[in-house]
Amino acid sequence: MVGLAAAGLVVAAPAQAEPLWPGGPDIPGVPAIIPPPPPAPVVAPCDASARMCMRLSTNEAWLMADGRVTYGPTPISHGRPGYETPPGTFRVAFKREDHWSTLHHVPMKWAVFFNGDIATHIGPIEEQSHGCIRMTPEGAETTFHHLSPGDVVQVVV
């Protein structure tokens, strides 16, 4: 008798349904008539030749291949007043997984140098730098593995 009483208390939850069309009604057991549209592609504000694109005004960066975004946007920070990160088109000169800045006496993990002593690397994105592009750990590591010496890096305002 206890088993029957317990079984009577179990109520089946209604099945989740897809809407018949985007924004349309949900009818359990009936598949969508019109599937939702695919997400819009992410577009970066750089040339198709860029392997990395950075926009200073929004503190965002993207990794690219054949003119299409493959990663991003990822948050960045850049040079403070008096140490501005210059816009332009550059080429990756070299990269070092564990670099030490002799100029500022700080570690630069996952450093990718693209404009003299300016590089992308891990750093606090809440603060501006002395010209480098600071990135989250994931963003800096992904950038490091994506770029090779000679690749095009574009910095736009």
N, C-alpha and C positions, 0 to 999 in steps of 0.2 A: 504494500500500500504506500509506503514511504517513497519507493522508487517511482510509482506512478505520479505521486504528488510532485516530486522533484522534476519529472519529465514534463509535467504540465506547466511548470514555471518557465521552461526554456522557450523563448520566443525567437523564431528565425528572423534574422535581420534582412531587410530587403536588399536585393542585389543592386550594386552600383551599375548604372547604365550610362552609355555615351549619349550625348544629345543627338537627335536625328540630323541636325545641321548645326554649325557653330552658333551658339546662342539659342538654339531651339530646345524643344521639350525633351526630357529624359523619359524613355519608356523602357522599363526593365525587360531584358530578353530580346530587344530589337536593336540590331546594329545601326550605326550611323549611316544615313543615306549619303550625306556629303561629308567627307573627312575634313578635319580642320586644316587650314592652310599651313604649309611648312613655315618654319621661322624665317624671317628675313635674313639674308646673309649679312655678316658683319663687314663693314667697309671702313678701311683706314684711309686717312687723308694724304697718302703718299703715292709716288710713282710705282708702276708695276715692277720696276727694277729693284726696288727696296726689299731686302730680306728682313729689315727691322724698321719700323716706323714709330716715331715718338712725337706726340703733340704736347708742347709745353703749357699751352693755355688751359688744358683740361687734365694735365698730369696723367696721361695715358700712353701706353705703348702696345704695339702689336707686332707679332712675328708673322712673316709672310713667305709664300712660295708661289712663284708664277703669277704674281699680282693678286693672290687671294690670301685672306687672313687664315692662319693656321692656329694661332694662339692669341688670346686677348679679347678685349683690352685688359691690361694688367696695370695696376696703379704704380706711379713713379713719383719722385720729386726731383728737382733739378737745382741749378745754381741760384744762390741768393743775390740780392743787389750788390753790385761790385764784383761778383763772380759769376755772372750770367752764363748759362750754357748757350752757345751760339747756334742759331738755326743753320741748316745747310745739308749738303749731301757729302757723306764721308765714306771711307772704306775701313773695315776692320783691319787694324795693324797687327795686333797680337792679342792673345788671351792667356790668362793664368788662373788656375783654380784657386790657389791660395797666394794672393799678392799682398805685399806689405808696402804701404805708401810711405816713402822716405820723406816726402814733402809735408804730409800731415800727421805722420806717425800713427796710422790706424790700419787695421786689416781691411782688405778688399776681397772678400770671398766671391768667387765666380766672376772675376773681372774680365771685361771685354773692352779693350782700348780701341777707340775709333777716331779720336781727334786729339792728337798729341797726348797730353796727360789726362784727358777726359775719358772716362770709362763708365760702363754699366757695372753695378755690383750690388751686393746686399747692403742695405743701410736703412735707417729709420725714415720711412716715407713721410712722416709727419713733420720733418724738418728739412730745410733747404741745405744744399751742399756748397762746396767751393767750386762747382762746375760739373761734377760728375752726376750721373743719373743713378739715383738710389732706387732700389727695387726690393720687393718682398723676397724672402728666401726662395719660394717656388718660382717667381718670375725671373730672378737672377740666374738660377740654375737652368731653367728651361732655355733662357736666352743664351747662356754659355754653350749649351749642347747644340743649339740650333745654328749659331753663327760660326763661320770659319774666316780666317784671314782672307782679305780681298772682298768679302761680302759688302754690299751697299747698305749703309745705315742713313736714314733720313730723319732730320730733326726739323719739325715745323712749328710755327707759333700757334 
